[in-house]
Amino acid sequence: MIGLNQKIKIQYMNITEDLKKFLDGEDDTKSQKRKSDVIKTIDKSYSLQKEEYKYTPLLKKINKRFNLFAENKNIRSQNSYSEIKKSIDSKFYILCIDGFYKPELSNIPQNISIKNYSDLSENEINLFEKIYQKYDDSKSDFFSSINSITHNDCLTISLDNNFKSKEQISIINIIENYEVSNFRKMIFCDKSSEASFFERFVDLSQAESFSSSVTEIYLSENAKLNYYTTQDFKENYHYNSINTFQRRDSISNFYTLSFSGSIVRNNLNICLNDKNCYANMYGFYAINDKCLVDNHTSVDHVDENSLSNEHYKGIMGGRSNGVFNGKIFVRQKAQKTNAFQANNNIILSDKAKVNTKPQLEIWADDVKCSHGCTVGQMDEDAIFYLMSRGISRKKSISLLLSAFSSEIIEKIVDDKMKSVFTSLIKNQLDKFNDE
């Protein structure tokens, strides 16, 4: 009898062979070499599969249901996206369909370059080649490896020196392919630039589908970036990896909302490579039915005087499953580091569950680091107290869940985004009371 570990290894070997065949059709020499280098690292991702995907059987599910090399077929007319465009409340927006950037359907500000990688000039290519696919997690994660090899084109976003936008830029990723969609982005923030992105995934597929998204972000000195992500995927499967590399005095703020999907996997990896870097990571997941949301985070403190804050909260109902795995690394050189990590969960049903694993690895001695997690149920005494004041049980639960989520909402500085996230969370929490 073949054991589970051996079965996984066979799956890896089969997919690796398919990836090698896939590269035969690559006509760009640079691209082919880059992608070939990724294949050489897949063995490492296999060795990490048992631990990193212990509670998320994504490979098993994907391998059974989808052809990872299925051809994207966009059959809708541009007019069919008019309703989606009407729902966009941002002045500036970027529209991508099944991994393809659509400039004719987008509206972008001045002093910012947004192109497909294949459309870059020689000078632009030289810039992006220095960082493109250098800081992603394809060496350690199998699905990032697949995305690095199979994505059709890469959306490149470049902010000029001192670029500052008061208007947020929406990134709308439309999933309509019935099988597999691969999204790839590279965001380069030059010195002293500031910007906010709001990334959304809109699922228009009529059947089960798998989508993967890998984003590389490079923050130059004194750059500041706010990045908001919302995920609502019906019954489909989704893999999302965001990889950020920060230089001196840069600031990053990440906010992630996850509400549904058969399996949703989020990787958020941040490298604080210089002095005086700041990173804030906030997440909220409210899931029901048989949904599984897995949040994996990693913050690597490389140099001194840097700070990171990380706080994820989750609510699980039905037969849902929440996973949180947070890692903080403090290197020997990273003295005067301040790192905070917390994960809090509420379970609303006997069949729901959560697996949480906060981790610290510290090689420096002059640091302030903390981590922790909590898992509990609704406080019946608090519910009783509210009901004794004339509030219904249903309303009492709603108020307590809203209070639980408010700590994440309060971290959002932008009033407009705070209002958007508050509304989205309220709508999701109302669903728990509809049961």
C-alpha positions as MATLAB code, in Angstrom:
seq = 'MIGLNQKIKIQYMNITEDLKKFLDGEDDTKSQKRKSDVIKTIDKSYSLQKEEYKYTPLLKKINKRFNLFAENKNIRSQNSYSEIKKSIDSKFYILCIDGFYKPELSNIPQNISIKNYSDLSENEINLFEKIYQKYDDSKSDFFSSINSITHNDCLTISLDNNFKSKEQISIINIIENYEVSNFRKMIFCDKSSEASFFERFVDLSQAESFSSSVTEIYLSENAKLNYYTTQDFKENYHYNSINTFQRRDSISNFYTLSFSGSIVRNNLNICLNDKNCYANMYGFYAINDKCLVDNHTSVDHVDENSLSNEHYKGIMGGRSNGVFNGKIFVRQKAQKTNAFQANNNIILSDKAKVNTKPQLEIWADDVKCSHGCTVGQMDEDAIFYLMSRGISRKKSISLLLSAFSSEIIEKIVDDKMKSVFTSLIKNQLDKFNDE';
ca = [
       0.000    0.000    0.000;
       1.317    3.440   -0.965;
       1.467    5.895    1.954;
       0.149    9.464    1.839;
       3.654   10.924    1.721;
       4.542    8.754   -1.280;
       1.309    9.712   -3.057;
       2.121   13.405   -2.624;
       5.637   12.825   -3.944;
       4.224   11.086   -7.031;
       1.867   14.020   -7.610;
       4.812   16.418   -7.403;
       6.844   14.353   -9.853;
       3.974   14.157  -12.347;
       3.278   17.892  -12.212;
       6.991   18.696  -12.449;
       7.235   16.672  -15.653;
       4.215   18.533  -17.051;
       5.856   21.841  -16.145;
       8.982   20.866  -18.073;
       6.853   20.026  -21.128;
       4.999   23.312  -20.727;
       8.277   25.225  -21.007;
       8.964   23.757  -24.437;
       6.509   26.268  -25.893;
       8.228   29.257  -24.269;
       9.803   31.424  -26.988;
      11.382   34.045  -24.725;
      14.922   32.908  -23.799;
      15.120   35.040  -20.628;
      11.726   33.898  -19.499;
      12.486   30.258  -20.250;
      15.687   30.374  -18.193;
      13.915   32.099  -15.306;
      11.160   29.526  -15.297;
      13.617   26.644  -15.650;
      15.402   27.868  -12.527;
      12.097   27.667  -10.662;
      11.664   24.001  -11.621;
      15.027   23.228  -10.034;
      13.729   24.465   -6.662;
      10.527   22.408   -6.565;
      12.134   19.615   -4.539;
      12.478   22.069   -1.656;
       8.791   22.950   -1.792;
       7.971   19.250   -1.691;
      10.001   18.812    1.492;
       7.935   21.588    3.135;
       4.577   20.263    1.926;
       3.889   18.084    4.971;
       4.306   20.937    7.451;
       3.123   24.002    5.542;
       0.005   22.323    4.154;
      -0.717   20.062    7.096;
      -4.276   21.382    7.527;
      -4.904   22.459    3.931;
      -5.037   19.631    1.365;
      -4.911   22.016   -1.584;
      -2.660   19.920   -3.833;
      -4.802   16.825   -3.322;
      -7.990   18.710   -4.202;
      -6.526   20.599   -7.175;
      -4.878   17.538   -8.683;
      -8.168   15.672   -8.693;
     -10.361   18.422  -10.117;
      -8.393   20.607  -12.514;
      -5.966   20.629  -15.374;
      -3.345   23.134  -14.235;
      -2.341   23.692  -17.849;
      -5.800   24.397  -19.215;
      -5.933   27.177  -21.780;
      -7.627   30.408  -20.738;
     -10.634   31.244  -22.867;
     -12.104   34.728  -22.614;
     -15.379   34.575  -24.487;
     -17.249   37.551  -23.044;
     -17.447   40.848  -24.845;
     -16.074   43.969  -23.221;
     -19.604   45.288  -22.818;
     -20.396   42.413  -20.460;
     -18.132   43.993  -17.833;
     -20.048   47.254  -17.766;
     -21.968   46.220  -14.641;
     -18.735   45.430  -12.831;
     -17.293   48.800  -13.811;
     -20.404   50.528  -12.466;
     -19.814   48.923   -9.068;
     -16.251   50.306   -8.832;
     -16.289   53.285   -6.501;
     -12.650   54.218   -7.140;
     -11.600   56.968   -9.532;
      -8.648   54.822  -10.665;
      -8.839   51.113  -11.349;
      -6.968   48.272  -13.024;
      -8.999   45.473  -14.598;
      -7.564   41.992  -15.154;
      -9.434   39.028  -16.631;
      -8.100   35.524  -15.948;
      -4.621   36.936  -15.485;
      -4.647   39.291  -18.486;
      -4.399   43.043  -17.900;
      -7.013   44.973  -19.910;
      -5.793   48.587  -20.389;
      -8.847   49.448  -22.501;
     -11.086   48.650  -19.513;
      -8.888   50.423  -16.953;
      -8.378   53.990  -15.741;
      -4.991   54.825  -14.242;
      -3.455   58.022  -12.774;
      -0.535   59.960  -14.226;
       3.049   59.387  -13.057;
       2.407   55.681  -12.688;
       3.319   53.046  -15.273;
       1.024   50.027  -15.651;
       1.879   47.552  -18.387;
       2.049   43.873  -19.203;
       5.584   42.581  -18.896;
       5.559   41.697  -22.591;
       4.949   45.389  -23.448;
       7.838   46.836  -21.455;
      10.607   48.798  -23.133;
      14.189   47.585  -22.920;
      15.002   50.070  -20.125;
      11.912   49.010  -18.177;
      12.804   45.345  -18.611;
      16.307   46.006  -17.234;
      14.730   47.579  -14.135;
      12.253   44.804  -13.505;
      14.673   41.994  -14.251;
      16.668   43.078  -11.188;
      13.769   42.305   -8.882;
      11.242   40.276  -10.879;
      10.843   36.806   -9.373;
      13.646   37.515   -6.919;
      11.586   37.882   -3.750;
       8.634   35.572   -4.316;
       8.205   32.306   -2.436;
       8.462   29.969   -5.441;
      11.494   28.303   -3.856;
       9.452   27.192   -0.869;
       5.846   26.957   -2.055;
       4.688   24.613   -4.773;
       1.779   26.753   -5.942;
       3.964   29.835   -6.298;
       6.277   27.683   -8.397;
       3.410   26.667  -10.661;
       2.278   30.290  -10.996;
       5.833   31.430  -11.807;
       5.980   28.978  -14.694;
       2.425   28.979  -16.079;
       1.264   32.608  -15.772;
       0.482   34.153  -19.167;
       1.875   37.601  -18.497;
       2.901   39.751  -15.565;
       1.192   43.009  -14.695;
       3.898   45.541  -13.819;
       3.082   48.622  -11.755;
       5.779   51.238  -11.276;
       5.476   54.350   -9.075;
       7.783   57.263   -9.846;
      10.035   59.033   -7.348;
       7.950   61.065   -4.863;
       4.706   59.835   -6.416;
       1.847   60.433   -3.982;
      -1.767   59.582   -4.633;
      -4.619   60.525   -2.310;
      -6.902   58.339   -4.412;
      -6.766   54.587   -3.889;
      -6.178   52.422   -6.950;
      -8.486   49.419   -7.265;
      -7.198   46.168   -8.768;
     -10.142   44.108  -10.039;
      -9.270   40.484  -10.818;
     -12.098   38.819  -12.720;
     -12.203   35.025  -12.682;
     -14.343   33.616  -15.438;
     -12.364   30.691  -16.821;
     -14.061   27.463  -15.905;
     -10.847   25.778  -14.877;
      -7.610   27.636  -14.077;
      -6.639   31.325  -13.897;
      -3.165   32.607  -12.999;
      -2.643   36.228  -11.917;
       0.822   37.740  -11.627;
       1.804   41.239  -10.468;
       4.932   43.181   -9.753;
       4.699   46.517   -7.894;
       7.766   48.764   -7.735;
       7.539   51.763   -5.410;
      10.388   54.196   -6.000;
      11.919   56.453   -3.313;
       9.461   58.436   -1.172;
       6.425   57.260   -3.147;
       3.059   56.645   -1.474;
       0.077   54.695   -2.763;
      -2.927   52.620   -1.717;
      -4.210   49.586   -3.605;
      -7.502   47.803   -3.089;
      -7.411   44.330   -4.640;
     -10.633   42.430   -5.229;
     -11.387   39.082   -6.813;
     -14.683   38.801   -8.706;
     -15.718   35.216   -9.436;
     -17.868   34.926  -12.588;
     -17.099   31.271  -13.317;
     -20.112   29.034  -13.649;
     -18.358   25.887  -12.434;
     -15.621   24.946  -10.002;
     -12.371   26.739  -10.750;
      -8.893   27.279   -9.378;
      -7.182   30.656   -9.357;
      -3.699   31.560   -8.224;
      -2.294   35.011   -7.639;
       1.328   35.912   -6.869;
       2.323   39.514   -6.136;
       5.828   40.870   -5.649;
       6.195   44.271   -4.004;
       9.427   46.260   -3.786;
       9.494   49.298   -1.487;
      12.441   51.651   -1.967;
      13.732   54.007    0.711;
      11.009   55.994    2.485;
       8.223   54.473    0.383;
       4.803   53.826    1.874;
       2.184   51.344    0.702;
      -1.321   50.458    1.890;
      -2.666   47.207    0.467;
      -6.260   46.026    0.971;
      -7.529   42.622   -0.174;
     -11.023   41.113   -0.086;
     -11.854   37.504   -1.009;
     -15.285   35.988   -1.683;
     -15.019   32.936   -3.957;
     -18.316   31.054   -3.863;
     -17.284   27.372   -3.827;
     -14.018   27.729   -5.682;
     -10.336   27.244   -4.825;
      -7.897   30.109   -4.523;
      -4.191   30.551   -3.804;
      -2.821   34.025   -3.024;
       0.786   34.928   -2.258;
       2.044   38.461   -1.533;
       5.794   38.930   -1.129;
       7.199   42.263    0.030;
      10.806   43.463    0.168;
      11.414   46.699    2.094;
      14.315   49.122    2.118;
      15.235   51.704    4.747;
      12.474   53.839    6.354;
       9.707   52.197    4.320;
       6.224   51.414    5.655;
       3.770   48.721    4.564;
       0.205   48.162    5.776;
      -1.735   45.051    4.740;
      -5.424   44.351    5.371;
      -7.020   41.060    4.300;
     -10.688   39.995    4.452;
     -11.681   36.402    3.639;
     -15.327   35.314    3.541;
     -15.821   32.211    1.417;
     -14.338   29.589   -0.918;
     -13.834   25.820   -0.842;
     -10.172   26.348    0.053;
      -8.504   29.756    0.294;
      -4.779   29.871    0.965;
      -3.109   33.229    1.761;
       0.665   33.616    2.003;
       1.927   37.003    3.183;
       5.722   37.236    3.343;
       7.541   40.430    4.332;
      11.286   40.995    4.438;
      12.390   44.055    6.448;
      15.824   44.201    4.908;
      17.084   47.576    6.191;
      16.994   49.794    9.261;
      13.823   51.542   10.405;
      11.342   49.471    8.437;
       7.726   49.135    9.526;
       5.178   46.482    8.598;
       1.587   46.089    9.762;
      -0.461   42.998    8.905;
      -4.132   42.757    9.788;
      -6.544   40.044    8.756;
     -10.146   39.061    9.380;
     -11.860   35.861    8.249;
     -15.542   35.076    8.851;
     -16.425   31.754    7.241;
     -19.272   29.278    7.196;
     -20.466   26.008    5.655;
     -17.466   23.875    4.585;
     -15.159   26.779    3.768;
     -11.457   26.522    4.641;
      -9.308   29.660    4.944;
      -5.598   29.249    5.641;
      -3.508   32.333    6.483;
       0.256   31.841    6.463;
       2.392   34.864    7.346;
       6.107   35.464    7.650;
       7.983   38.564    8.797;
      11.767   38.510    8.479;
      13.595   41.186   10.502;
      17.035   41.423    8.900;
      18.352   44.746   10.215;
      17.970   46.806   13.394;
      15.345   49.250   14.636;
      12.413   47.771   12.749;
       8.862   47.155   13.895;
       6.126   44.724   12.859;
       2.542   44.381   14.077;
       0.419   41.404   13.144;
      -3.132   40.712   14.247;
      -5.533   38.215   12.676;
      -9.056   37.440   13.890;
     -11.431   34.715   12.761;
     -15.033   33.583   13.195;
     -15.926   30.022   12.207;
     -19.465   28.705   11.781;
     -21.039   25.625   10.196;
     -18.385   23.045    9.309;
     -15.767   25.611    8.379;
     -12.068   25.405    9.159;
      -9.754   28.299    9.925;
      -5.962   28.030    9.863;
      -3.387   30.554   11.033;
       0.370   30.026   10.899;
       2.405   33.115   11.704;
       6.191   33.289   11.764;
       8.478   36.039   12.991;
      12.221   35.818   12.327;
      14.641   38.157   14.078;
      18.159   37.865   12.674;
      21.303   38.391   14.725;
      21.889   41.850   13.265;
      18.311   42.950   13.950;
      18.829   44.495   17.383;
      16.193   46.921   18.779;
      13.457   44.964   16.974;
       9.873   45.299   18.148;
       7.547   42.554   16.880;
       3.993   41.761   17.929;
       1.836   38.864   16.746;
      -1.644   37.737   17.825;
      -4.410   35.464   16.546;
      -7.901   35.380   18.096;
     -10.752   33.069   17.093;
     -14.415   32.470   17.896;
     -16.062   29.147   17.050;
     -19.849   29.265   16.585;
     -20.617   25.597   15.946;
     -19.609   22.211   17.305;
     -18.444   21.136   13.843;
     -16.292   24.184   13.088;
     -12.607   24.192   13.997;
      -9.439   26.241   13.900;
      -5.745   25.336   13.824;
      -3.409   28.087   14.945;
       0.364   28.185   15.303;
       2.115   31.460   16.186;
       5.912   31.184   16.014;
       8.987   33.186   16.987;
      12.600   32.526   15.979;
      15.006   35.013   17.545;
      18.789   35.244   17.180;
      19.190   38.761   18.657;
      19.167   39.602   22.374;
      18.034   43.252   22.491;
      14.456   42.873   21.239;
      10.802   43.114   22.294;
       8.762   40.296   20.776;
       5.469   38.700   21.717;
       3.041   36.245   20.227;
      -0.110   34.463   21.276;
      -3.446   33.018   20.254;
      -6.909   32.468   21.707;
      -9.748   30.148   20.694;
     -13.170   30.347   22.330;
     -16.940   30.388   21.940;
     -19.527   33.094   22.430;
     -19.707   34.422   25.972;
     -23.143   33.315   27.218;
     -22.889   35.676   30.213;
     -22.369   38.628   27.846;
     -25.318   37.488   25.710;
     -27.488   37.154   28.834;
     -26.461   40.621   30.007;
     -27.492   42.200   26.711;
     -30.753   40.256   26.611;
     -31.526   41.465   30.150;
     -31.432   45.003   28.721;
     -34.174   44.156   26.225;
     -31.949   43.206   23.281;
     -32.866   40.019   21.383;
     -30.491   37.078   21.394;
     -29.955   37.450   17.656;
     -29.092   41.135   17.998;
     -26.903   40.434   21.035;
     -24.789   37.936   19.115;
     -24.525   40.374   16.228;
     -23.308   43.145   18.543;
     -20.689   40.910   20.175;
     -19.361   39.676   16.831;
     -19.179   43.257   15.562;
     -17.240   44.253   18.659;
     -14.876   41.337   18.066;
     -14.132   42.530   14.515;
     -13.882   46.224   15.415;
     -10.269   45.914   16.616;
      -9.186   45.111   13.060;
     -11.352   47.835   11.515;
      -9.895   50.453   13.858;
      -6.432   49.810   12.434;
      -7.510   51.256    9.078;
      -6.510   54.914    8.860;
      -8.294   55.735    5.590;
     -11.913   56.662    6.391;
     -13.240   55.517    3.025;
     -11.654   52.071    3.302;
     -12.747   51.827    6.935;
     -16.328   52.368    5.771;
     -15.986   49.793    2.968;
     -14.518   47.128    5.250;
     -17.103   47.834    7.980;
     -19.933   47.324    5.490;
     -18.437   44.129    4.066;
     -17.884   42.624    7.517;
     -21.396   43.576    8.678;
     -22.950   41.877    5.642;
     -20.935   38.734    6.323;
     -21.734   38.649   10.045;
     -25.449   39.027    9.295;
     -25.277   35.695    7.468;
     -24.423   33.904   10.713;
     -27.711   35.103   12.177;
     -29.671   33.958    9.140;
     -29.035   30.314   10.009;
];
